[in-house]
Amino acid sequence: MVDDRISRLAQLIVEYSLGVKKDDLVGISAPAFSEPLVLELTREIMKAGGHPFTRIYLPRAQEIFYKYAQDHQLDYVNPLILDMIDKIDSYIVIYSSDNRKAMANVDPAKQARAAKAQTELQKRFTARLKQGWYALVPYPSPSLAQEGNMGTEEYEDFVYGACLVDKPNPVKLWQKISQTQAKITKYLNTKNIIRFESADVDFTAKVTGRNWVNADGHLNMPDGEIFTSPIEDSVEGTIRFSYPGIFMGKEVQNVSLTFEKGLVTKATAEKGQDLLDHILGIDEGAKRLGEIAIGTNPGITKFTKNILFDEKLTGTIHCALGNGFEESGGKNESAIHWDLLADMTKDGKIYADNELFYKNGKFVTKVIEQ
């Protein structure tokens, strides 16, 4: 018997996130062990009148690729994937893992070269995001539960709770979240300078003319954040990130970045300094912020080492080194987009044009009730 929460998650994605309609061509990319969710998504797509097709992959194939890949294989861009991005109406990617350490011993230079080769694909992919064609969806696994320091059933409860599919009508709940966040983004879209302050954070970023995006469950599930791309040469100050950064399965701890005129001028890490230096050297865009964001999901209250959840962690901000967002007006280009989180629940304050609108992990009431 299928878990009702899986059925509600599939319905939420097809009906709310993507709005699949008759004759839509809908792709599903998924690991083989996520079969229960794949089948429920297929069912909902069929009920909506769409045409599902699946791309089932074996997670260990990526390990084999990096073990044997020569330079010309690392540089290869699959034209079939480029063609698919252009032609399908909606694309669902199921995010999961049966081994979070699968990439831990892969040469970072190989990973960086492969990522750089996919820059054009990433641009095309990003360009289509604003058309609402994509949804990233989680599927719980024992490996992810272990990484998040939870039991398997506890982690399942966490995942489905974060998506709100443990409730009878998650569509209505996400619609309410969307309405609240729309008020916040409307407020921020009138502002020019954002200042972040806490014991570990002291930096400013200009956002004049940039668009704050209401991340309300139409691209990612779970969702719950507001974000923009700052003006590329405007970031000034220092950020010490409270949580470890995870890059290609490897961990970088206690990262501190100092910015001058938008560029990282000092970067330190308590653990993983060599990897941090390597990431910053991938390309010129990797030294600039492509995103500043505030996590808002009330169902996510703990760090899990899974960015799909962690970037929405209530009471945090996150900044991403690398590629900016076209829908925000971002111009920074990079082969990477690496999110790093900072806690704002203790003495954290965020100002917009010197007006306090966020304090100790919560938005000021007048911003929400405007």
Residue frames as qw, qx, qy, qz and C-alpha x, y, z in Angstrom:
[[0.000, 0.887, 0.461, 0.000, 0.00, 0.00, 0.00],
 [0.412, 0.494, -0.016, 0.765, 1.34, 3.42, -0.97],
 [0.285, -0.390, -0.427, 0.765, 2.03, 5.92, 1.79],
 [0.154, 0.861, 0.485, -0.001, -0.68, 8.62, 1.55],
 [0.219, -0.826, 0.120, 0.506, 2.02, 11.26, 1.93],
 [0.365, -0.169, 0.659, 0.636, 3.73, 10.06, -1.27],
 [0.236, 0.588, 0.715, 0.294, 0.41, 10.26, -3.12],
 [0.050, -0.936, -0.275, 0.213, -0.21, 13.79, -1.81],
 [0.344, -0.599, 0.358, 0.628, 3.34, 14.82, -2.75],
 [0.346, 0.144, 0.726, 0.577, 2.82, 13.61, -6.32],
 [0.106, 0.787, 0.593, 0.134, -0.51, 15.43, -6.55],
 [0.229, -0.864, -0.061, 0.444, 1.04, 18.60, -5.11],
 [0.362, -0.367, 0.509, 0.689, 3.83, 18.59, -7.70],
 [0.246, 0.312, 0.754, 0.523, 1.61, 17.88, -10.71],
 [0.023, -0.810, -0.573, -0.120, -1.29, 20.14, -9.71],
 [0.248, -0.935, -0.105, 0.233, 0.33, 23.02, -7.79],
 [0.475, -0.554, 0.368, 0.576, 4.03, 23.16, -8.64],
 [0.263, -0.104, 0.679, 0.677, 3.78, 22.48, -12.38],
 [0.503, 0.465, 0.221, -0.694, 0.10, 22.80, -13.25],
 [0.186, -0.100, 0.871, 0.444, 0.33, 19.95, -15.77],
 [0.588, 0.411, 0.176, -0.674, -2.37, 20.12, -18.44],
 [0.864, 0.341, 0.362, -0.082, -3.58, 18.04, -21.37],
 [0.794, 0.562, 0.006, 0.233, -0.87, 16.96, -23.83],
 [0.146, -0.885, 0.436, -0.075, 2.01, 18.34, -21.73],
 [0.836, 0.250, -0.439, 0.215, 5.20, 16.30, -22.16],
 [0.491, -0.783, 0.270, -0.272, 6.52, 15.71, -18.64],
 [0.640, 0.372, -0.626, 0.245, 9.94, 14.22, -17.90],
 [0.735, -0.645, 0.125, -0.165, 10.79, 12.45, -14.65],
 [0.514, 0.517, -0.613, 0.304, 14.46, 11.97, -13.73],
 [0.712, -0.551, 0.208, -0.383, 14.84, 9.64, -10.77],
 [0.023, -0.435, 0.895, -0.100, 17.07, 7.09, -9.04],
 [0.500, -0.068, -0.807, -0.307, 15.80, 3.53, -9.37],
 [0.265, -0.218, -0.835, 0.430, 15.03, 3.17, -5.66],
 [0.209, 0.205, 0.272, -0.917, 12.46, 6.02, -5.76],
 [0.099, -0.198, -0.857, -0.466, 9.99, 3.84, -7.68],
 [0.046, -0.598, -0.753, 0.269, 6.99, 4.49, -5.35],
 [0.043, 0.677, 0.116, -0.725, 7.14, 8.24, -6.02],
 [0.019, 0.232, -0.648, -0.725, 7.81, 7.77, -9.74],
 [0.032, -0.344, -0.911, -0.226, 4.70, 5.61, -10.06],
 [0.016, -0.714, -0.569, 0.408, 2.51, 8.11, -8.20],
 [0.011, 0.563, -0.200, -0.801, 3.83, 10.99, -10.32],
 [0.016, 0.008, -0.816, -0.578, 3.09, 8.95, -13.44],
 [0.011, -0.539, -0.839, 0.073, -0.44, 8.34, -12.17],
 [0.001, 0.739, 0.311, -0.598, -1.07, 12.05, -11.51],
 [0.006, -0.402, 0.467, 0.787, 0.38, 13.12, -14.88],
 [0.016, -0.206, -0.893, -0.400, -1.88, 10.65, -16.65],
 [0.024, -0.662, -0.701, 0.264, -4.92, 11.89, -14.70],
 [0.007, -0.700, -0.035, 0.713, -4.05, 15.45, -15.76],
 [0.699, 0.677, 0.204, -0.110, -3.94, 14.40, -19.43],
 [0.026, 0.840, -0.496, -0.216, -0.17, 14.71, -19.82],
 [0.902, 0.331, -0.275, 0.040, 2.43, 12.43, -21.38],
 [0.552, -0.737, 0.390, 0.031, 4.98, 11.13, -18.82],
 [0.841, 0.376, -0.347, 0.174, 8.39, 9.78, -19.71],
 [0.698, -0.698, 0.149, 0.056, 11.02, 8.62, -17.27],
 [0.506, 0.636, -0.513, 0.274, 14.82, 8.80, -17.08],
 [0.844, -0.531, 0.053, -0.055, 15.73, 6.24, -14.42],
 [0.416, 0.690, -0.534, 0.256, 19.39, 6.26, -13.42],
 [0.875, -0.284, -0.318, 0.228, 21.65, 4.14, -11.24],
 [0.281, -0.951, 0.128, 0.010, 23.48, 6.29, -8.66],
 [0.725, -0.423, 0.401, 0.368, 26.72, 4.25, -8.86],
 [0.681, 0.563, 0.290, 0.368, 27.04, 5.10, -12.56],
 [0.055, 0.976, -0.108, 0.181, 28.34, 8.54, -11.55],
 [0.613, -0.637, 0.444, 0.144, 31.13, 6.94, -9.52],
 [0.794, 0.139, 0.479, 0.347, 32.12, 4.85, -12.54],
 [0.426, 0.858, 0.153, 0.244, 32.06, 7.91, -14.77],
 [0.124, -0.945, 0.289, -0.095, 34.54, 9.86, -12.65],
 [0.763, -0.399, 0.474, 0.183, 36.76, 6.83, -12.10],
 [0.696, 0.150, 0.547, 0.440, 37.35, 6.32, -15.82],
 [0.338, 0.908, 0.237, -0.066, 36.61, 9.71, -17.38],
 [0.594, 0.049, 0.198, 0.778, 39.26, 11.12, -19.70],
 [0.062, -0.360, -0.063, 0.929, 39.47, 14.84, -20.45],
 [0.211, -0.049, -0.556, -0.803, 37.36, 14.62, -23.60],
 [0.364, -0.454, -0.804, -0.120, 34.65, 12.82, -21.63],
 [0.251, -0.518, -0.464, 0.673, 34.71, 15.42, -18.86],
 [0.012, 0.296, -0.168, -0.940, 34.33, 18.12, -21.52],
 [0.059, -0.250, -0.825, -0.503, 31.44, 16.41, -23.32],
 [0.385, 0.180, 0.320, -0.847, 27.98, 17.99, -23.37],
 [0.299, 0.257, 0.915, 0.090, 25.20, 15.57, -24.27],
 [0.167, -0.018, -0.350, -0.921, 23.15, 17.08, -27.14],
 [0.365, -0.409, -0.796, -0.256, 20.16, 14.90, -26.24],
 [0.311, -0.550, -0.564, 0.532, 19.89, 16.60, -22.86],
 [0.039, -0.255, 0.088, 0.962, 20.16, 20.03, -24.47],
 [0.265, -0.177, -0.652, -0.688, 17.40, 19.05, -26.87],
 [0.366, -0.485, -0.790, 0.084, 15.24, 17.75, -24.04],
 [0.196, -0.435, -0.357, 0.803, 15.56, 21.00, -22.10],
 [0.115, 0.143, -0.293, -0.938, 14.30, 22.90, -25.14],
 [0.376, -0.113, -0.693, -0.605, 11.38, 20.62, -25.99],
 [0.323, -0.389, -0.850, 0.147, 9.70, 19.22, -22.90],
 [0.260, -0.721, -0.267, -0.584, 6.89, 21.12, -21.18],
 [0.560, -0.721, 0.242, -0.327, 7.74, 20.14, -17.59],
 [0.636, 0.335, -0.647, 0.255, 10.62, 18.35, -15.91],
 [0.721, -0.634, 0.094, -0.263, 10.54, 16.65, -12.51],
 [0.485, 0.452, -0.677, 0.319, 13.83, 15.72, -10.84],
 [0.816, -0.540, -0.166, -0.119, 13.63, 13.42, -7.83],
 [0.164, 0.707, -0.556, 0.406, 16.45, 14.22, -5.43],
 [0.873, -0.448, 0.122, -0.148, 17.75, 11.41, -3.24],
 [0.288, 0.646, -0.698, 0.109, 20.86, 9.39, -2.47],
 [0.950, -0.246, -0.178, -0.069, 21.73, 5.89, -1.34],
 [0.790, -0.196, -0.098, 0.573, 25.31, 6.94, -0.51],
 [0.011, -0.997, -0.064, 0.046, 26.08, 10.54, 0.46],
 [0.415, -0.709, 0.460, 0.338, 29.81, 9.81, 0.42],
 [0.846, 0.362, 0.357, 0.161, 29.87, 8.37, -3.09],
 [0.498, 0.792, -0.015, 0.353, 31.81, 11.38, -4.41],
 [0.518, -0.842, 0.105, 0.107, 33.99, 11.95, -1.35],
 [0.629, -0.434, 0.461, 0.451, 37.21, 10.62, -2.93],
 [0.624, 0.631, 0.351, 0.300, 36.68, 11.86, -6.48],
 [0.484, -0.042, 0.081, 0.870, 39.37, 14.25, -7.72],
 [0.089, 0.758, 0.347, -0.545, 37.98, 17.81, -7.27],
 [0.012, -0.467, 0.453, 0.760, 39.73, 18.90, -10.48],
 [0.039, 0.178, 0.897, 0.403, 37.74, 16.33, -12.44],
 [0.024, 0.676, 0.701, -0.226, 34.49, 17.50, -10.89],
 [0.013, -0.709, -0.030, 0.704, 35.36, 21.13, -11.59],
 [0.040, -0.244, 0.662, 0.707, 36.24, 20.41, -15.22],
 [0.021, 0.392, 0.892, 0.226, 32.98, 18.53, -15.76],
 [0.010, -0.746, -0.508, 0.431, 31.00, 21.33, -14.11],
 [0.040, -0.577, 0.229, 0.783, 32.69, 23.96, -16.27],
 [0.067, 0.008, 0.812, 0.580, 31.84, 22.01, -19.42],
 [0.009, -0.569, -0.821, -0.046, 28.16, 22.15, -18.49],
 [0.060, -0.361, -0.183, 0.913, 28.06, 25.97, -18.37],
 [0.268, 0.023, -0.468, -0.842, 26.05, 26.30, -21.59],
 [0.398, -0.346, -0.833, -0.167, 23.65, 23.59, -20.48],
 [0.258, -0.455, -0.596, 0.609, 23.22, 25.37, -17.13],
 [0.076, 0.217, -0.073, -0.971, 22.48, 28.66, -18.91],
 [0.381, -0.134, -0.647, -0.647, 19.82, 27.04, -21.04],
 [0.408, -0.386, -0.812, 0.160, 18.39, 25.28, -18.01],
 [0.162, -0.386, -0.407, 0.812, 18.30, 28.51, -15.99],
 [0.174, 0.060, -0.308, -0.934, 16.64, 30.38, -18.85],
 [0.454, -0.273, -0.718, -0.451, 13.75, 27.92, -18.77],
 [0.247, -0.257, -0.764, 0.538, 13.27, 28.08, -15.01],
 [0.170, 0.208, 0.195, -0.943, 11.28, 31.31, -15.30],
 [0.492, -0.018, -0.543, -0.680, 8.78, 29.45, -17.48],
 [0.644, -0.246, 0.451, -0.566, 7.80, 27.27, -14.52],
 [0.796, 0.276, -0.454, -0.291, 8.75, 24.04, -16.22],
 [0.525, 0.290, -0.733, 0.322, 10.83, 22.42, -13.47],
 [0.672, -0.617, 0.100, -0.397, 10.29, 20.87, -10.04],
 [0.357, 0.372, -0.794, 0.321, 12.94, 19.38, -7.74],
 [0.784, -0.403, -0.099, -0.463, 11.35, 16.85, -5.38],
 [0.128, -0.524, 0.798, -0.268, 12.84, 14.91, -2.44],
 [0.883, -0.120, -0.387, -0.237, 12.59, 11.21, -1.74],
 [0.486, -0.698, 0.470, -0.235, 13.75, 10.03, 1.70],
 [0.828, 0.253, -0.494, 0.078, 16.39, 7.32, 2.02],
 [0.819, -0.508, -0.142, 0.227, 18.33, 5.69, 4.87],
 [0.643, 0.146, -0.022, 0.751, 21.51, 7.38, 3.63],
 [0.003, -0.607, -0.084, -0.790, 19.97, 10.85, 3.81],
 [0.669, -0.680, -0.204, -0.220, 18.49, 10.02, 7.21],
 [0.828, -0.267, -0.131, 0.476, 21.93, 9.04, 8.47],
 [0.418, 0.342, 0.027, 0.841, 23.48, 12.22, 7.07],
 [0.251, -0.630, -0.109, -0.726, 20.80, 14.24, 8.83],
 [0.058, 0.188, -0.783, 0.590, 21.38, 12.41, 12.14],
 [0.662, -0.034, 0.197, -0.722, 17.88, 10.92, 12.13],
 [0.500, 0.049, 0.863, -0.049, 16.30, 7.50, 12.11],
 [0.102, 0.139, 0.755, 0.633, 14.76, 6.38, 8.84],
 [0.084, -0.687, -0.712, -0.117, 11.13, 6.89, 9.90],
 [0.232, -0.740, -0.213, 0.595, 12.00, 10.14, 11.65],
 [0.177, -0.302, 0.426, 0.834, 13.58, 11.40, 8.45],
 [0.034, 0.410, 0.783, 0.467, 10.55, 10.39, 6.39],
 [0.162, -0.798, -0.541, 0.211, 8.38, 12.40, 8.79],
 [0.261, -0.602, 0.078, 0.750, 10.78, 15.34, 8.45],
 [0.165, -0.020, 0.625, 0.763, 10.75, 15.26, 4.63],
 [0.068, -0.545, -0.749, -0.372, 7.00, 14.98, 4.25],
 [0.249, -0.772, -0.425, 0.401, 6.44, 17.52, 7.02],
 [0.246, -0.433, 0.214, 0.840, 8.70, 20.02, 5.25],
 [0.005, -0.140, -0.676, -0.723, 6.61, 19.55, 2.09],
 [0.422, 0.038, 0.314, -0.850, 3.41, 19.90, 4.18],
 [0.598, 0.032, -0.634, -0.489, 2.06, 16.69, 2.68],
 [0.211, -0.124, -0.891, 0.382, 1.50, 15.30, 6.17],
 [0.285, 0.308, 0.371, -0.829, -1.52, 17.63, 6.19],
 [0.541, 0.450, 0.700, -0.118, -4.85, 16.92, 4.41],
 [0.486, 0.819, 0.288, 0.102, -4.67, 19.80, 1.89],
 [0.587, -0.362, 0.154, 0.707, -1.07, 20.85, 1.19],
 [0.329, 0.497, 0.419, 0.685, -2.08, 22.83, -1.92],
 [0.214, -0.895, -0.288, -0.265, -4.02, 25.35, 0.19],
 [0.639, -0.673, 0.007, 0.373, -1.18, 25.61, 2.70],
 [0.574, -0.044, 0.315, 0.754, 1.36, 26.40, -0.02],
 [0.133, 0.708, 0.414, 0.556, -0.99, 28.96, -1.53],
 [0.409, -0.895, -0.177, 0.013, -1.09, 30.73, 1.85],
 [0.659, -0.431, 0.188, 0.587, 2.72, 30.70, 2.12],
 [0.453, 0.359, 0.419, 0.701, 2.90, 32.13, -1.39],
 [0.074, -0.870, -0.338, -0.351, 0.62, 35.02, -0.44],
 [0.549, -0.799, -0.018, 0.243, 2.65, 35.89, 2.67],
 [0.636, -0.239, 0.322, 0.659, 5.98, 35.80, 0.85],
 [0.345, 0.622, 0.429, 0.557, 4.55, 37.89, -1.98],
 [0.227, -0.958, -0.159, -0.073, 4.07, 40.74, 0.52],
 [0.621, -0.616, 0.229, 0.428, 7.71, 40.49, 1.61],
 [0.581, 0.111, 0.462, 0.660, 9.12, 40.44, -1.92],
 [0.152, 0.836, 0.380, 0.365, 6.88, 43.36, -2.89],
 [0.393, -0.908, 0.010, 0.143, 8.37, 45.34, 0.01],
 [0.639, -0.433, 0.377, 0.512, 11.97, 44.41, -0.82],
 [0.556, 0.427, 0.483, 0.524, 11.55, 45.18, -4.52],
 [0.052, 0.957, 0.168, 0.229, 11.25, 48.86, -3.59],
 [0.555, -0.782, 0.182, 0.218, 14.59, 48.90, -1.71],
 [0.490, 0.803, -0.332, 0.069, 18.18, 49.62, -2.74],
 [0.254, 0.525, -0.731, 0.355, 20.59, 48.44, -0.03],
 [0.870, -0.382, -0.259, -0.176, 20.32, 45.38, 2.23],
 [0.067, 0.626, -0.650, 0.427, 22.42, 45.16, 5.39],
 [0.866, -0.237, -0.436, -0.061, 22.90, 41.91, 7.33],
 [0.028, -0.633, 0.554, -0.540, 24.11, 41.99, 10.94],
 [0.887, -0.415, -0.168, -0.114, 24.76, 39.41, 13.66],
 [0.600, -0.686, 0.375, 0.169, 27.67, 38.26, 15.80],
 [0.664, -0.120, 0.604, 0.424, 29.10, 36.48, 12.72],
 [0.429, 0.560, 0.549, 0.447, 27.69, 38.55, 9.88],
 [0.061, -0.777, -0.099, 0.619, 28.35, 42.14, 8.87],
 [0.320, -0.014, 0.601, 0.732, 27.88, 42.88, 5.18],
 [0.397, 0.597, 0.209, -0.665, 25.88, 44.97, 2.75],
 [0.377, 0.151, 0.757, 0.512, 24.68, 44.39, -0.79],
 [0.299, 0.343, -0.073, -0.888, 23.04, 46.67, -3.32],
 [0.349, 0.299, 0.886, 0.066, 19.89, 45.33, -4.97],
 [0.293, 0.564, 0.041, -0.771, 18.66, 48.36, -6.93],
 [0.551, 0.435, -0.412, -0.580, 16.72, 47.13, -9.94],
 [0.181, 0.156, -0.971, -0.026, 17.06, 43.49, -8.92],
 [0.690, -0.253, -0.302, -0.607, 13.99, 41.31, -8.47],
 [0.299, -0.266, 0.812, -0.425, 13.31, 39.47, -5.22],
 [0.526, 0.000, -0.734, -0.430, 11.80, 36.07, -5.99],
 [0.681, -0.254, 0.366, -0.582, 9.03, 34.41, -4.01],
 [0.317, 0.228, -0.915, -0.103, 10.13, 30.76, -3.80],
 [0.586, -0.104, 0.349, -0.724, 6.76, 29.24, -2.96],
 [0.640, -0.008, 0.755, -0.143, 6.91, 25.63, -4.13],
 [0.716, 0.628, 0.076, -0.294, 6.72, 26.04, -7.89],
 [0.503, 0.666, -0.550, 0.012, 10.36, 25.08, -8.57],
 [0.263, 0.268, -0.860, 0.347, 11.48, 23.22, -5.47],
 [0.753, -0.462, -0.115, -0.453, 9.60, 21.11, -2.99],
 [0.189, -0.815, -0.465, 0.288, 9.95, 21.71, -0.17],
 [0.326, 0.589, 0.074, 0.736, 10.33, 25.42, -0.68],
 [0.443, -0.847, -0.280, 0.091, 10.19, 28.49, 1.49],
 [0.525, -0.334, 0.063, 0.780, 12.68, 31.25, 0.80],
 [0.328, 0.931, 0.139, -0.077, 12.95, 34.65, -0.77],
 [0.683, -0.266, 0.314, 0.603, 16.04, 35.45, -2.80],
 [0.427, 0.897, -0.005, -0.114, 17.71, 37.76, -5.28],
 [0.788, 0.168, 0.026, 0.592, 21.03, 38.24, -7.03],
 [0.260, -0.828, -0.075, 0.492, 22.92, 41.26, -5.65],
 [0.432, 0.884, -0.179, -0.007, 24.62, 43.80, -7.88],
 [0.932, 0.139, -0.213, 0.258, 27.84, 42.00, -8.64],
 [0.512, 0.352, -0.326, 0.713, 30.41, 44.57, -7.46],
 [0.316, -0.683, -0.008, -0.658, 28.42, 45.84, -4.48],
 [0.838, -0.453, -0.303, 0.007, 28.95, 43.28, -1.72],
 [0.199, 0.633, -0.476, 0.577, 31.07, 44.62, 1.15],
 [0.586, -0.546, 0.358, -0.481, 31.90, 43.02, 4.48],
 [0.121, 0.318, -0.933, 0.119, 32.47, 39.69, 6.17],
 [0.841, -0.170, -0.095, -0.505, 30.32, 36.59, 6.65],
 [0.052, -0.307, 0.937, -0.162, 31.15, 33.63, 8.86],
 [0.682, -0.084, -0.477, -0.548, 28.84, 30.79, 7.95],
 [0.578, -0.412, 0.505, -0.492, 27.39, 28.89, 10.92],
 [0.914, 0.067, 0.356, -0.180, 26.86, 25.62, 9.10],
 [0.506, -0.272, 0.665, 0.476, 29.23, 23.43, 7.05],
 [0.523, 0.569, -0.257, -0.580, 29.29, 23.92, 3.30],
 [0.749, 0.021, 0.659, 0.073, 28.82, 20.74, 1.27],
 [0.392, 0.687, -0.368, -0.489, 30.44, 20.66, -2.17],
 [0.693, 0.346, -0.594, -0.219, 30.24, 17.51, -4.30],
 [0.889, -0.260, -0.376, -0.012, 29.93, 15.37, -1.16],
 [0.598, 0.066, -0.402, 0.690, 32.83, 17.04, 0.63],
 [0.363, -0.849, -0.378, 0.065, 32.50, 19.21, 3.72],
 [0.363, 0.410, -0.190, 0.815, 34.02, 22.63, 4.39],
 [0.464, -0.669, -0.547, 0.195, 33.60, 23.85, 7.97],
 [0.327, -0.767, -0.174, 0.524, 33.50, 27.28, 9.57],
 [0.498, 0.425, 0.341, 0.674, 33.86, 29.20, 6.31],
 [0.118, -0.799, -0.193, 0.557, 34.54, 32.93, 6.58],
 [0.516, 0.466, 0.401, 0.597, 34.50, 35.18, 3.53],
 [0.127, -0.672, -0.110, 0.721, 35.47, 38.84, 3.25],
 [0.489, 0.624, 0.498, 0.351, 34.23, 40.86, 0.27],
 [0.133, -0.594, 0.054, 0.791, 35.49, 44.09, -1.25],
 [0.354, 0.446, -0.327, -0.754, 33.69, 45.56, -4.26],
 [0.871, 0.178, -0.039, -0.456, 31.85, 42.28, -4.64],
 [0.708, 0.407, -0.573, 0.069, 34.97, 40.12, -4.82],
 [0.870, -0.478, -0.074, 0.092, 36.18, 37.61, -2.21],
 [0.263, 0.810, -0.428, 0.302, 39.46, 39.02, -0.90],
 [0.094, -0.413, 0.825, -0.374, 39.91, 36.67, 2.06],
 [0.851, -0.109, -0.296, -0.421, 38.61, 33.15, 2.55],
 [0.019, -0.408, 0.849, -0.335, 39.30, 30.85, 5.49],
 [0.837, -0.202, -0.336, -0.382, 37.95, 27.51, 6.67],
 [0.555, -0.561, 0.556, -0.258, 38.54, 25.54, 9.85],
 [0.615, -0.063, 0.775, 0.135, 38.36, 22.35, 7.80],
 [0.615, 0.544, 0.540, 0.185, 38.63, 22.02, 4.02],
 [0.059, -0.795, 0.140, 0.588, 40.78, 25.08, 3.23],
 [0.238, -0.229, 0.733, 0.595, 42.26, 23.44, 0.12],
 [0.214, 0.499, 0.812, 0.216, 38.80, 22.63, -1.21],
 [0.040, 0.871, 0.319, -0.370, 37.59, 26.17, -0.48],
 [0.137, -0.629, 0.400, 0.652, 40.55, 27.60, -2.39],
 [0.250, 0.058, 0.844, 0.470, 39.84, 25.23, -5.26],
 [0.186, 0.702, 0.686, -0.044, 36.17, 26.24, -5.42],
 [0.000, -0.874, -0.071, 0.480, 37.05, 29.93, -5.52],
 [0.159, -0.523, 0.585, 0.599, 39.49, 29.23, -8.35],
 [0.570, 0.359, 0.734, 0.092, 37.04, 27.40, -10.61],
 [0.339, 0.574, 0.386, 0.637, 36.37, 30.62, -12.53],
 [0.108, 0.234, -0.161, 0.953, 36.14, 34.38, -11.96],
 [0.508, -0.437, -0.270, -0.692, 32.44, 34.21, -11.16],
 [0.738, -0.312, -0.584, 0.130, 33.05, 31.77, -8.31],
 [0.400, -0.052, -0.396, 0.825, 34.58, 34.64, -6.30],
 [0.235, -0.146, 0.009, -0.961, 31.34, 36.67, -6.33],
 [0.337, 0.238, 0.774, -0.480, 27.90, 36.17, -4.83],
 [0.153, -0.158, -0.703, -0.676, 25.19, 35.07, -7.22],
 [0.493, -0.554, -0.574, -0.346, 22.51, 34.96, -4.53],
 [0.044, -0.152, 0.620, -0.768, 21.44, 36.36, -1.17],
 [0.546, -0.320, -0.621, -0.463, 18.41, 34.75, 0.44],
 [0.352, -0.294, 0.558, -0.692, 16.32, 34.27, 3.57],
 [0.267, -0.113, -0.953, -0.088, 14.96, 30.86, 4.61],
 [0.428, -0.185, 0.112, -0.878, 11.28, 30.83, 5.60],
 [0.662, -0.142, -0.664, -0.318, 9.98, 27.24, 5.85],
 [0.500, -0.540, 0.375, -0.563, 8.48, 26.75, 9.36],
 [0.981, -0.093, 0.017, -0.169, 8.62, 22.98, 8.97],
 [0.798, 0.316, -0.288, 0.425, 12.42, 22.95, 8.58],
 [0.405, -0.884, 0.125, -0.199, 14.09, 23.64, 11.91],
 [0.720, -0.501, 0.421, 0.228, 17.26, 21.53, 11.79],
 [0.241, 0.711, -0.566, -0.341, 20.34, 21.33, 9.57],
 [0.932, 0.059, 0.327, -0.145, 20.49, 18.10, 7.56],
 [0.333, -0.445, 0.644, 0.525, 23.48, 18.54, 5.20],
 [0.375, 0.433, 0.747, 0.339, 20.98, 18.45, 2.33],
 [0.085, -0.138, 0.076, 0.984, 20.79, 21.82, 0.58],
 [0.234, -0.407, -0.666, -0.579, 17.30, 21.17, -0.78],
 [0.487, -0.698, -0.524, 0.034, 16.11, 21.50, 2.83],
 [0.551, -0.395, -0.238, 0.696, 18.84, 23.52, 4.49],
 [0.186, 0.166, 0.194, 0.949, 18.54, 26.62, 2.30],
 [0.372, -0.567, -0.414, -0.608, 14.93, 26.95, 3.51],
 [0.519, -0.291, -0.654, 0.467, 15.86, 26.51, 7.18],
 [0.211, -0.892, -0.292, -0.274, 13.82, 28.99, 9.17],
 [0.496, -0.847, 0.067, 0.177, 15.91, 31.63, 10.94],
 [0.653, -0.253, 0.394, 0.595, 18.80, 31.53, 8.47],
 [0.418, 0.801, -0.179, -0.389, 20.17, 33.43, 5.53],
 [0.809, -0.053, 0.448, 0.378, 22.19, 31.88, 2.77],
 [0.201, 0.814, -0.317, -0.443, 24.58, 33.25, 0.21],
 [0.907, 0.214, 0.328, 0.152, 25.67, 31.45, -2.93],
 [0.213, -0.598, 0.504, 0.585, 29.03, 31.85, -4.57],
 [0.337, 0.035, 0.815, 0.471, 28.81, 31.65, -8.34],
 [0.029, 0.331, 0.664, 0.670, 26.08, 31.79, -10.92],
 [0.233, 0.162, 0.318, -0.905, 23.36, 34.40, -10.50],
 [0.350, 0.462, 0.806, -0.124, 19.67, 34.15, -11.32],
 [0.121, 0.244, 0.506, 0.818, 18.34, 35.51, -14.58],
 [0.239, -0.698, -0.620, -0.266, 14.88, 36.03, -13.07],
 [0.432, -0.749, -0.253, 0.434, 16.46, 38.33, -10.47],
 [0.301, 0.948, -0.094, 0.051, 18.47, 40.26, -13.02],
 [0.659, -0.582, 0.392, 0.271, 21.71, 38.60, -11.95],
 [0.564, 0.769, -0.281, -0.105, 24.66, 38.91, -14.31],
 [0.292, -0.617, 0.731, -0.003, 27.33, 36.86, -12.55],
 [0.883, 0.280, -0.296, -0.235, 28.31, 33.78, -14.54],
 [0.209, -0.542, 0.800, -0.152, 29.99, 30.71, -13.14],
 [0.547, 0.076, -0.805, -0.216, 30.05, 26.94, -13.47],
 [0.317, -0.214, -0.833, 0.400, 29.03, 26.69, -9.80],
 [0.399, -0.586, -0.079, -0.701, 26.28, 27.88, -7.48],
 [0.546, -0.055, -0.740, 0.389, 27.36, 26.99, -3.94],
 [0.445, -0.731, -0.191, -0.481, 25.04, 27.81, -1.05],
 [0.426, 0.062, -0.643, 0.633, 26.38, 28.60, 2.42],
 [0.433, -0.710, -0.480, -0.281, 24.19, 29.19, 5.49],
 [0.192, 0.234, -0.483, 0.822, 24.40, 31.56, 8.44],
 [0.289, -0.568, -0.748, 0.187, 22.20, 31.51, 11.54],
 [0.000, -0.430, -0.041, -0.902, 20.23, 34.69, 12.28],
 [0.554, -0.598, -0.551, -0.180, 18.20, 33.62, 15.32],
 [0.591, -0.590, -0.261, 0.485, 20.56, 35.17, 17.87],
 [0.179, -0.713, 0.043, 0.676, 20.94, 38.94, 17.53],
 [0.390, 0.173, 0.636, 0.643, 20.40, 38.70, 13.78],
 [0.230, 0.731, 0.278, -0.579, 19.06, 41.78, 12.03],
 [0.435, 0.262, 0.572, 0.645, 18.41, 42.64, 8.41],
 [0.088, 0.668, 0.185, -0.716, 17.81, 46.20, 7.21],
 [0.467, 0.515, 0.543, 0.470, 16.43, 47.47, 3.91],
 [0.163, 0.661, 0.092, 0.726, 17.50, 51.06, 3.24],
 [0.094, 0.271, -0.559, 0.778, 18.22, 51.35, 6.99],
 [0.672, -0.256, 0.064, -0.692, 14.74, 50.10, 7.95],
 [0.209, -0.217, 0.931, -0.204, 14.70, 47.00, 10.17],
 [0.722, 0.074, -0.257, -0.639, 12.50, 44.33, 8.60],
 [0.885, -0.023, -0.465, -0.012, 13.87, 41.09, 10.08],
 [0.183, -0.663, 0.551, -0.473, 15.01, 40.36, 13.63],
 [0.394, -0.312, 0.813, -0.295, 16.18, 37.20, 15.39],
 [0.156, 0.026, 0.963, 0.220, 15.00, 34.90, 12.62],
 [0.210, 0.634, 0.735, -0.116, 11.59, 36.49, 12.05],
 [0.176, 0.458, 0.345, 0.801, 10.14, 39.15, 9.78],
 [0.063, 0.139, 0.373, -0.915, 8.88, 42.33, 11.40],
 [0.299, 0.489, 0.782, -0.245, 5.08, 42.18, 11.60],
 [0.293, 0.719, 0.097, -0.622, 4.42, 45.34, 9.61],
 [0.096, 0.415, -0.712, -0.558, 6.17, 43.87, 6.55],
 [0.061, 0.155, 0.979, 0.114, 3.94, 40.79, 6.57],
 [0.132, 0.622, 0.703, -0.317, 0.72, 42.68, 7.30],
 [0.016, 0.379, -0.184, -0.907, 1.21, 45.52, 4.84]]
